[in-house]
């Protein structure tokens, strides 16, 4: 059997590998826990059909190059999402929240990423309709 490298360095490397293995197993537990929370949310979620009016407003956004079409990408699915959100926020009796990590398509361009893009800002208010906790209404 051949052995390479300094004994102390090999032990240190083995300790690092063991630590990484431990952290990966912990992340796996966290992922399972997170999936369970998501499944609970989906079990009680209200299914919202995409109305023709929503599709028309999303199409108009595309033609007018309004957010989320302002960056030259085909973001029709994102446009439908924000239009459904706007419809629910207007018609709903409770508080609504739009949560996304997609700052490029929904945030104020080239300024404060915590603010919604001006094209979608009318869908939000301080009382009834909020964006993610990272955004603030201007």
N, CA, C and O atoms as a DFTB+ gen file, in Angstrom:
552 C
 N C O
     1  1       0.836      -1.180       0.000
     2  2       0.000       0.000       0.000
     3  2       0.888       1.252       0.000
     4  3       1.843       1.359       0.769
     5  1       0.546       2.179      -0.873
     6  2       1.318       3.408      -0.967
     7  2       0.570       4.529      -0.254
     8  3      -0.659       4.590      -0.300
     9  1       1.295       5.389       0.385
    10  2       0.723       6.536       1.075
    11  2       1.423       7.780       0.561
    12  3       2.651       7.823       0.488
    13  1       0.644       8.790       0.207
    14  2       1.203      10.020      -0.322
    15  2       0.855      11.177       0.605
    16  3      -0.181      11.173       1.270
    17  1       1.721      12.143       0.633
    18  2       1.456      13.362       1.367
    19  2       1.760      13.253       2.845
    20  3       1.954      12.170       3.397
    21  1       1.791      14.397       3.447
    22  2       2.067      14.537       4.870
    23  2       0.884      14.009       5.685
    24  3      -0.268      14.278       5.344
    25  1       1.153      13.271       6.744
    26  2       0.110      12.683       7.576
    27  2      -0.837      13.741       8.134
    28  3      -2.051      13.533       8.135
    29  1      -0.315      14.865       8.607
    30  2      -1.156      15.935       9.176
    31  2      -2.060      16.536       8.101
    32  3      -3.230      16.820       8.358
    33  1      -1.521      16.728       6.901
    34  2      -2.321      17.297       5.812
    35  2      -3.422      16.329       5.379
    36  3      -4.539      16.755       5.085
    37  1      -3.113      15.025       5.339
    38  2      -4.135      14.031       4.988
    39  2      -5.254      14.025       6.027
    40  3      -6.433      13.946       5.680
    41  1      -4.872      14.110       7.320
    42  2      -5.883      14.123       8.375
    43  2      -6.757      15.376       8.253
    44  3      -7.978      15.306       8.394
    45  1      -6.126      16.511       7.993
    46  2      -6.869      17.761       7.830
    47  2      -7.834      17.662       6.637
    48  3      -8.978      18.110       6.724
    49  1      -7.374      17.079       5.537
    50  2      -8.241      16.901       4.354
    51  2      -9.400      15.969       4.672
    52  3     -10.535      16.235       4.276
    53  1      -9.128      14.881       5.383
    54  2     -10.186      13.949       5.765
    55  2     -11.196      14.628       6.686
    56  3     -12.401      14.410       6.556
    57  1     -10.710      15.447       7.614
    58  2     -11.620      16.189       8.501
    59  2     -12.516      17.131       7.698
    60  3     -13.707      17.249       7.985
    61  1     -11.950      17.797       6.698
    62  2     -12.739      18.703       5.848
    63  2     -13.803      17.923       5.081
    64  3     -14.953      18.355       5.008
    65  1     -13.434      16.789       4.516
    66  2     -14.389      15.960       3.769
    67  2     -15.512      15.494       4.685
    68  3     -16.679      15.506       4.295
    69  1     -15.164      15.085       5.898
    70  2     -16.171      14.652       6.871
    71  2     -17.112      15.795       7.216
    72  3     -18.322      15.598       7.324
    73  1     -16.554      16.996       7.390
    74  2     -17.380      18.166       7.705
    75  2     -18.329      18.485       6.549
    76  3     -19.507      18.762       6.774
    77  1     -17.827      18.447       5.325
    78  2     -18.673      18.709       4.156
    79  2     -19.783      17.669       4.067
    80  3     -20.936      18.013       3.803
    81  1     -19.447      16.410       4.282
    82  2     -20.443      15.343       4.239
    83  2     -21.541      15.592       5.279
    84  3     -22.724      15.400       4.998
    85  1     -21.143      16.020       6.478
    86  2     -22.109      16.321       7.541
    87  2     -23.024      17.476       7.130
    88  3     -24.240      17.413       7.313
    89  1     -22.424      18.527       6.573
    90  2     -23.225      19.688       6.146
    91  2     -24.202      19.321       5.032
    92  3     -25.332      19.808       5.017
    93  1     -23.784      18.476       4.111
    94  2     -24.673      18.060       3.023
    95  2     -25.862      17.286       3.583
    96  3     -26.992      17.478       3.136
    97  1     -25.615      16.414       4.556
    98  2     -26.734      15.658       5.136
    99  2     -27.693      16.600       5.841
   100  3     -28.905      16.388       5.785
   101  1     -27.187      17.636       6.505
   102  2     -28.050      18.618       7.178
   103  2     -28.868      19.404       6.156
   104  3     -30.045      19.684       6.383
   105  1     -28.240      19.760       5.022
   106  2     -28.966      20.485       3.977
   107  2     -30.084      19.623       3.432
   108  3     -31.164      20.129       3.127
   109  1     -29.843      18.335       3.306
   110  2     -30.878      17.424       2.829
   111  2     -32.073      17.413       3.764
   112  3     -33.218      17.387       3.313
   113  1     -31.812      17.434       5.065
   114  2     -32.900      17.483       6.049
   115  2     -33.672      18.788       5.912
   116  3     -34.900      18.793       5.985
   117  1     -32.959      19.894       5.714
   118  2     -33.612      21.193       5.549
   119  2     -34.474      21.215       4.292
   120  3     -35.567      21.782       4.289
   121  1     -33.978      20.597       3.228
   122  2     -34.738      20.555       1.981
   123  2     -36.035      19.778       2.167
   124  3     -37.087      20.204       1.691
   125  1     -35.970      18.647       2.852
   126  2     -37.165      17.843       3.102
   127  2     -38.161      18.637       3.938
   128  3     -39.363      18.606       3.678
   129  1     -37.660      19.344       4.936
   130  2     -38.511      20.182       5.781
   131  2     -39.177      21.277       4.945
   132  3     -40.373      21.530       5.084
   133  1     -38.392      21.926       4.072
   134  2     -38.930      22.981       3.210
   135  2     -39.976      22.458       2.246
   136  3     -40.993      23.114       2.020
   137  1     -39.741      21.294       1.678
   138  2     -40.715      20.692       0.763
   139  2     -42.017      20.403       1.498
   140  3     -43.101      20.605       0.950
   141  1     -41.914      19.933       2.736
   142  2     -43.118      19.688       3.535
   143  2     -43.919      20.954       3.745
   144  3     -45.147      20.933       3.662
   145  1     -43.243      22.056       4.017
   146  2     -43.938      23.341       4.207
   147  2     -44.619      23.789       2.918
   148  3     -45.746      24.284       2.941
   149  1     -43.926      23.611       1.791
   150  2     -44.500      23.993       0.494
   151  2     -45.718      23.135       0.181
   152  3     -46.732      23.646      -0.295
   153  1     -45.626      21.834       0.446
   154  2     -46.771      20.944       0.198
   155  2     -47.979      21.349       1.033
   156  3     -49.109      21.277       0.549
   157  1     -47.763      21.775       2.282
   158  2     -48.874      22.245       3.125
   159  2     -49.523      23.489       2.520
   160  3     -50.747      23.617       2.509
   161  1     -48.695      24.400       2.020
   162  2     -49.225      25.614       1.393
   163  2     -50.064      25.269       0.163
   164  3     -51.163      25.793      -0.015
   165  1     -49.538      24.387      -0.679
   166  2     -50.263      24.000      -1.889
   167  2     -51.559      23.268      -1.568
   168  3     -52.534      23.379      -2.311
   169  1     -51.579      22.521      -0.469
   170  2     -52.782      21.769      -0.099
   171  2     -53.945      22.695       0.213
   172  3     -55.104      22.319       0.033
   173  1     -53.646      23.904       0.679
   174  2     -54.711      24.852       1.030
   175  2     -54.845      25.991       0.027
   176  3     -55.661      26.894       0.213
   177  1     -54.047      25.949      -1.034
   178  2     -54.034      27.043      -2.011
   179  2     -55.332      27.097      -2.812
   180  3     -55.953      26.074      -3.098
   181  1     -55.715      28.302      -3.158
   182  2     -56.868      28.521      -4.020
   183  2     -56.372      28.522      -5.464
   184  3     -55.426      29.234      -5.800
   185  1     -57.003      27.736      -6.302
   186  2     -56.639      27.685      -7.720
   187  2     -57.323      28.849      -8.430
   188  3     -58.539      29.017      -8.335
   189  1     -56.544      29.636      -9.130
   190  2     -57.079      30.800      -9.843
   191  2     -56.923      30.545     -11.332
   192  3     -55.808      30.385     -11.829
   193  1     -58.024      30.509     -12.032
   194  2     -57.985      30.318     -13.476
   195  2     -57.488      31.592     -14.148
   196  3     -57.728      32.697     -13.662
   197  1     -56.804      31.427     -15.252
   198  2     -56.325      32.567     -16.023
   199  2     -57.441      33.024     -16.946
   200  3     -57.804      32.334     -17.899
   201  1     -57.974      34.190     -16.650
   202  2     -59.095      34.709     -17.441
   203  2     -58.610      35.246     -18.787
   204  3     -57.425      35.529     -18.964
   205  1     -59.522      35.380     -19.715
   206  2     -59.179      35.972     -21.010
   207  2     -58.726      37.415     -20.835
   208  3     -57.855      37.890     -21.564
   209  1     -59.319      38.117     -19.862
   210  2     -58.929      39.510     -19.611
   211  2     -57.467      39.586     -19.178
   212  3     -56.745      40.492     -19.594
   213  1     -57.032      38.649     -18.351
   214  2     -55.637      38.605     -17.916
   215  2     -54.728      38.372     -19.119
   216  3     -53.704      39.038     -19.268
   217  1     -55.102      37.432     -19.968
   218  2     -54.287      37.134     -21.146
   219  2     -54.198      38.344     -22.074
   220  3     -53.143      38.620     -22.645
   221  1     -55.301      39.054     -22.219
   222  2     -55.290      40.256     -23.061
   223  2     -54.398      41.343     -22.469
   224  3     -53.644      41.988     -23.196
   225  1     -54.479      41.551     -21.148
   226  2     -53.627      42.563     -20.511
   227  2     -52.150      42.169     -20.607
   228  3     -51.296      43.031     -20.812
   229  1     -51.845      40.884     -20.464
   230  2     -50.458      40.419     -20.602
   231  2     -49.975      40.640     -22.037
   232  3     -48.830      41.036     -22.253
   233  1     -50.840      40.385     -23.009
   234  2     -50.487      40.611     -24.414
   235  2     -50.243      42.091     -24.673
   236  3     -49.308      42.454     -25.386
   237  1     -51.081      42.943     -24.097
   238  2     -50.907      44.383     -24.273
   239  2     -49.591      44.839     -23.655
   240  3     -48.911      45.701     -24.212
   241  1     -49.226      44.266     -22.507
   242  2     -47.936      44.572     -21.895
   243  2     -46.803      44.261     -22.868
   244  3     -45.859      45.040     -23.003
   245  1     -46.905      43.115     -23.546
   246  2     -45.868      42.712     -24.497
   247  2     -45.770      43.724     -25.641
   248  3     -44.677      44.150     -26.014
   249  1     -46.915      44.097     -26.184
   250  2     -46.908      45.050     -27.306
   251  2     -46.391      46.416     -26.884
   252  3     -45.732      47.100     -27.667
   253  1     -46.686      46.823     -25.646
   254  2     -46.244      48.132     -25.151
   255  2     -44.847      48.095     -24.537
   256  3     -44.314      49.126     -24.125
   257  1     -44.253      46.883     -24.478
   258  2     -42.931      46.674     -23.885
   259  2     -42.863      47.168     -22.437
   260  3     -41.868      47.750     -22.005
   261  1     -43.950      46.917     -21.704
   262  2     -43.989      47.245     -20.282
   263  2     -43.446      46.066     -19.482
   264  3     -43.431      44.931     -19.960
   265  1     -43.006      46.342     -18.274
   266  2     -42.484      45.270     -17.408
   267  2     -43.512      44.149     -17.326
   268  3     -44.701      44.406     -17.143
   269  1     -43.068      42.938     -17.456
   270  2     -41.709      42.423     -17.475
   271  2     -41.097      42.287     -18.868
   272  3     -40.122      41.554     -19.033
   273  1     -41.640      42.969     -19.871
   274  2     -41.101      42.898     -21.240
   275  2     -40.087      44.003     -21.534
   276  3     -39.608      44.109     -22.663
   277  1     -39.758      44.813     -20.556
   278  2     -38.890      45.968     -20.761
   279  2     -37.439      45.598     -21.049
   280  3     -36.670      46.454     -21.486
   281  1     -37.044      44.349     -20.816
   282  2     -35.640      43.985     -20.990
   283  2     -35.380      43.155     -22.241
   284  3     -34.309      42.565     -22.380
   285  1     -36.343      43.105     -23.146
   286  2     -36.137      42.442     -24.422
   287  2     -36.332      40.944     -24.423
   288  3     -36.046      40.292     -25.427
   289  1     -36.812      40.373     -23.328
   290  2     -37.046      38.935     -23.276
   291  2     -38.536      38.649     -23.447
   292  3     -39.381      39.519     -23.237
   293  1     -38.834      37.419     -23.831
   294  2     -40.229      36.980     -23.898
   295  2     -40.633      36.523     -22.502
   296  3     -40.305      35.410     -22.091
   297  1     -41.328      37.359     -21.790
   298  2     -41.705      37.093     -20.407
   299  2     -43.215      36.963     -20.261
   300  3     -43.801      37.472     -19.305
   301  1     -43.839      36.280     -21.211
   302  2     -45.295      36.210     -21.181
   303  2     -45.806      35.552     -19.901
   304  3     -46.793      36.010     -19.324
   305  1     -45.151      34.488     -19.453
   306  2     -45.596      33.822     -18.220
   307  2     -45.514      34.779     -17.030
   308  3     -46.412      34.797     -16.188
   309  1     -44.441      35.574     -16.953
   310  2     -44.314      36.555     -15.879
   311  2     -45.393      37.625     -15.990
   312  3     -45.933      38.072     -14.978
   313  1     -45.706      38.035     -17.209
   314  2     -46.753      39.041     -17.409
   315  2     -48.105      38.496     -16.956
   316  3     -48.889      39.212     -16.333
   317  1     -48.375      37.239     -17.265
   318  2     -49.636      36.621     -16.823
   319  2     -49.672      36.588     -15.298
   320  3     -50.702      36.888     -14.696
   321  1     -48.555      36.225     -14.672
   322  2     -48.514      36.181     -13.201
   323  2     -48.829      37.545     -12.585
   324  3     -49.638      37.638     -11.662
   325  1     -48.193      38.599     -13.095
   326  2     -48.422      39.914     -12.488
   327  2     -49.841      40.398     -12.766
   328  3     -50.427      41.092     -11.935
   329  1     -50.401      40.045     -13.918
   330  2     -51.781      40.437     -14.213
   331  2     -52.776      39.672     -13.339
   332  3     -53.759      40.248     -12.873
   333  1     -52.527      38.386     -13.114
   334  2     -53.389      37.627     -12.193
   335  2     -53.284      38.230     -10.802
   336  3     -54.292      38.414     -10.118
   337  1     -52.068      38.535     -10.388
   338  2     -51.878      39.144      -9.072
   339  2     -52.653      40.462      -8.976
   340  3     -53.359      40.704      -7.997
   341  1     -52.517      41.305      -9.991
   342  2     -53.225      42.586      -9.975
   343  2     -54.726      42.407      -9.873
   344  3     -55.402      43.145      -9.156
   345  1     -55.244      41.427     -10.591
   346  2     -56.684      41.150     -10.554
   347  2     -57.119      40.676      -9.166
   348  3     -58.129      41.142      -8.639
   349  1     -56.370      39.767      -8.586
   350  2     -56.696      39.256      -7.247
   351  2     -56.582      40.366      -6.210
   352  3     -57.430      40.469      -5.324
   353  1     -55.555      41.192      -6.304
   354  2     -55.359      42.282      -5.347
   355  2     -56.498      43.302      -5.428
   356  3     -56.949      43.815      -4.404
   357  1     -56.960      43.592      -6.642
   358  2     -58.066      44.548      -6.808
   359  2     -59.379      43.990      -6.275
   360  3     -60.143      44.707      -5.629
   361  1     -59.645      42.716      -6.540
   362  2     -60.936      42.124      -6.202
   363  2     -60.977      41.530      -4.799
   364  3     -62.056      41.368      -4.228
   365  1     -59.827      41.208      -4.244
   366  2     -59.777      40.517      -2.957
   367  2     -60.163      41.397      -1.795
   368  3     -60.083      42.623      -1.868
   369  1     -60.582      40.759      -0.724
   370  2     -60.967      41.504       0.467
   371  2     -59.859      41.510       1.511
   372  3     -59.904      42.293       2.460
   373  1     -58.858      40.637       1.343
   374  2     -57.765      40.569       2.303
   375  2     -56.495      41.169       1.744
   376  3     -56.486      41.768       0.669
   377  1     -55.424      40.995       2.496
   378  2     -54.118      41.481       2.046
   379  2     -53.497      40.487       1.084
   380  3     -53.703      39.280       1.207
   381  1     -52.748      40.989       0.139
   382  2     -52.069      40.165      -0.858
   383  2     -50.580      40.469      -0.828
   384  3     -50.160      41.558      -0.434
   385  1     -49.790      39.491      -1.251
   386  2     -48.343      39.697      -1.342
   387  2     -47.819      39.033      -2.607
   388  3     -48.157      37.889      -2.909
   389  1     -47.001      39.755      -3.330
   390  2     -46.340      39.235      -4.524
   391  2     -44.881      39.011      -4.150
   392  3     -44.141      39.969      -3.926
   393  1     -44.469      37.759      -4.082
   394  2     -43.116      37.419      -3.649
   395  2     -42.363      36.810      -4.826
   396  3     -42.825      35.846      -5.436
   397  1     -41.221      37.369      -5.135
   398  2     -40.404      36.867      -6.239
   399  2     -38.943      37.191      -5.979
   400  3     -38.626      38.164      -5.294
   401  1     -38.070      36.385      -6.520
   402  2     -36.646      36.706      -6.495
   403  2     -36.225      37.323      -7.832
   404  3     -35.060      37.675      -8.014
   405  1     -37.163      37.452      -8.754
   406  2     -36.890      37.933     -10.102
   407  2     -36.825      39.464     -10.116
   408  3     -37.739      40.137     -10.593
   409  1     -35.736      39.988      -9.587
   410  2     -35.573      41.444      -9.510
   411  2     -35.411      42.072     -10.887
   412  3     -35.825      43.212     -11.104
   413  1     -34.817      41.341     -11.811
   414  2     -34.545      41.897     -13.148
   415  2     -35.833      42.291     -13.868
   416  3     -35.870      43.309     -14.559
   417  1     -36.881      41.495     -13.712
   418  2     -38.120      41.752     -14.438
   419  2     -39.148      42.562     -13.644
   420  3     -40.009      43.212     -14.235
   421  1     -39.066      42.529     -12.324
   422  2     -40.110      43.156     -11.517
   423  2     -39.638      44.341     -10.672
   424  3     -40.471      45.037     -10.091
   425  1     -38.329      44.590     -10.586
   426  2     -37.812      45.671      -9.749
   427  2     -37.585      46.955     -10.544
   428  3     -37.506      46.950     -11.773
   429  1     -37.486      48.040      -9.806
   430  2     -37.187      49.345     -10.393
   431  2     -35.843      49.255     -11.114
   432  3     -34.846      48.883     -10.496
   433  1     -35.791      49.588     -12.413
   434  2     -34.548      49.416     -13.178
   435  2     -33.460      50.417     -12.794
   436  3     -33.725      51.602     -12.591
   437  1     -32.243      49.916     -12.703
   438  2     -31.044      50.740     -12.502
   439  2     -31.134      51.678     -11.308
   440  3     -30.529      52.750     -11.313
   441  1     -31.873      51.289     -10.301
   442  2     -31.995      52.143      -9.118
   443  2     -32.122      51.253      -7.891
   444  3     -31.242      50.444      -7.598
   445  1     -33.212      51.415      -7.195
   446  2     -33.437      50.676      -5.967
   447  2     -34.184      49.385      -6.270
   448  3     -35.367      49.412      -6.611
   449  1     -33.493      48.254      -6.146
   450  2     -34.115      46.961      -6.445
   451  2     -35.221      46.606      -5.463
   452  3     -35.978      45.664      -5.700
   453  1     -35.324      47.343      -4.370
   454  2     -36.369      47.065      -3.383
   455  2     -37.714      47.646      -3.791
   456  3     -38.736      47.344      -3.176
   457  1     -37.717      48.466      -4.810
   458  2     -38.956      49.070      -5.298
   459  2     -39.481      48.290      -6.492
   460  3     -38.691      47.778      -7.286
   461  1     -40.797      48.189      -6.636
   462  2     -41.333      47.528      -7.828
   463  2     -41.094      48.389      -9.070
   464  3     -40.974      49.610      -8.975
   465  1     -41.028      47.746     -10.222
   466  2     -40.881      48.469     -11.484
   467  2     -42.054      49.444     -11.620
   468  3     -43.178      49.104     -11.251
   469  1     -41.812      50.641     -12.142
   470  2     -42.892      51.623     -12.283
   471  2     -44.099      51.102     -13.075
   472  3     -45.225      51.536     -12.831
   473  1     -43.878      50.179     -14.018
   474  2     -44.983      49.646     -14.815
   475  2     -45.931      48.774     -13.995
   476  3     -47.090      48.601     -14.371
   477  1     -45.453      48.224     -12.881
   478  2     -46.322      47.377     -12.050
   479  2     -46.610      48.001     -10.689
   480  3     -47.396      47.456      -9.914
   481  1     -45.990      49.128     -10.393
   482  2     -46.173      49.791      -9.095
   483  2     -47.636      50.063      -8.752
   484  3     -47.989      49.996      -7.575
   485  1     -48.516      50.371      -9.731
   486  2     -49.917      50.621      -9.372
   487  2     -50.625      49.415      -8.728
   488  3     -51.678      49.580      -8.112
   489  1     -50.067      48.228      -8.862
   490  2     -50.691      47.044      -8.257
   491  2     -50.418      46.929      -6.762
   492  3     -50.965      46.044      -6.104
   493  1     -49.579      47.809      -6.216
   494  2     -49.158      47.692      -4.827
   495  2     -49.544      48.920      -4.015
   496  3     -49.566      50.041      -4.524
   497  1     -49.848      48.687      -2.746
   498  2     -50.139      49.766      -1.809
   499  2     -49.580      49.373      -0.458
   500  3     -49.220      48.215      -0.249
   501  1     -49.505      50.313       0.455
   502  2     -48.959      50.017       1.776
   503  2     -49.917      49.184       2.622
   504  3     -49.491      48.527       3.572
   505  1     -51.195      49.206       2.290
   506  2     -52.175      48.536       3.134
   507  2     -52.619      47.192       2.571
   508  3     -52.535      46.178       3.265
   509  1     -53.086      47.163       1.335
   510  2     -53.761      45.977       0.820
   511  2     -52.878      45.044       0.010
   512  3     -53.103      43.834       0.023
   513  1     -51.895      45.557      -0.685
   514  2     -51.140      44.743      -1.630
   515  2     -49.657      45.045      -1.497
   516  3     -49.218      46.162      -1.771
   517  1     -48.896      44.060      -1.081
   518  2     -47.470      44.264      -0.852
   519  2     -46.632      43.379      -1.767
   520  3     -47.094      42.350      -2.260
   521  1     -45.407      43.797      -1.978
   522  2     -44.443      42.966      -2.675
   523  2     -43.654      42.199      -1.622
   524  3     -43.980      42.251      -0.437
   525  1     -42.614      41.485      -2.055
   526  2     -41.820      40.727      -1.079
   527  2     -41.286      41.653      -0.008
   528  3     -41.257      42.870      -0.195
   529  1     -40.865      41.096       1.106
   530  2     -40.388      41.904       2.217
   531  2     -39.150      42.712       1.846
   532  3     -38.746      43.601       2.595
   533  1     -38.549      42.416       0.708
   534  2     -37.376      43.161       0.273
   535  2     -37.734      44.416      -0.521
   536  3     -36.866      45.246      -0.793
   537  1     -38.994      44.557      -0.890
   538  2     -39.413      45.736      -1.646
   539  2     -40.224      46.656      -0.756
   540  3     -40.864      46.218       0.200
   541  1     -40.189      47.930      -1.083
   542  2     -40.999      48.915      -0.372
   543  2     -41.775      49.719      -1.406
   544  3     -41.289      49.939      -2.516
   545  1     -42.957      50.150      -1.056
   546  2     -43.752      50.998      -1.935
   547  2     -43.137      52.387      -1.932
   548  3     -42.790      52.910      -0.872
   549  1     -42.997      52.995      -3.116
   550  2     -42.427      54.352      -3.176
   551  2     -43.472      55.355      -2.733
   552  3     -43.203      56.556      -2.707
